[in-house]
Amino acid sequence: MTANTSPPVRTMVTDPVCGMTIAAEQAAATVTHDGRTHYFCAEGCARRFRADLEKGTPPPPRRVVAM
């Protein structure tokens, strides 16, 4: 019997502040808001998200880059 050598499946998520796609398990920070976990590429994006929540401002829209 051989061992399974396929790479693990990664869950890809989008940072709601900067729009970067990252692997959820490699997120630099997470914030749970209204029962939903948000994943961030950097602590700075998470800080901006938290600051916007404290001000009552919705998170900035996700940027889409056409390729």
C-alpha positions in Angstrom: 0.0 0.0 0.0 1.4 3.4 -0.9 1.0 6.6 1.1 -1.1 9.5 -0.4 1.5 12.0 -1.7 -0.9 14.5 -3.1 -0.5 18.1 -1.7 -3.1 19.1 0.9 -6.1 21.0 -0.4 -6.0 24.7 0.5 -8.9 26.9 1.1 -8.3 30.2 -0.8 -9.9 33.3 0.6 -9.9 37.0 -0.3 -8.7 39.7 2.1 -11.7 42.1 2.3 -9.4 45.2 2.7 -6.9 44.8 -0.1 -8.5 42.1 -2.3 -5.4 39.8 -2.1 -6.1 36.1 -2.5 -4.5 34.0 0.2 -4.6 30.5 1.7 -6.9 30.6 4.8 -4.4 28.6 6.8 -1.6 31.1 6.0 -3.5 34.2 6.9 -1.5 36.7 9.0 -4.7 37.6 11.0 -8.4 36.8 11.3 -11.3 38.8 12.6 -14.7 37.3 13.4 -17.6 39.8 12.8 -21.3 39.0 12.7 -20.5 35.3 12.9 -18.2 35.3 9.9 -14.5 34.9 9.9 -12.5 37.3 7.7 -9.0 36.5 6.7 -6.2 39.0 6.1 -2.9 39.0 4.3 -1.3 41.3 6.9 -2.0 42.6 10.3 -2.2 46.1 8.8 -5.3 45.0 6.8 -6.9 43.5 9.9 -6.2 46.8 11.9 -7.9 48.8 9.1 -10.9 46.4 9.1 -11.2 46.7 12.9 -10.9 50.5 12.8 -13.6 50.7 10.1 -15.9 48.5 12.3 -15.3 50.8 15.3 -16.2 53.9 13.3 -19.4 52.1 12.0 -18.0 52.2 8.5 -18.5 49.1 6.4 -15.3 47.5 5.1 -13.9 49.0 1.9 -15.0 47.3 -1.3 -12.8 44.5 -2.6 -10.6 45.7 -5.5 -10.8 43.7 -8.7 -7.9 43.8 -11.0 -8.6 42.9 -14.7 -6.0 40.8 -16.3 
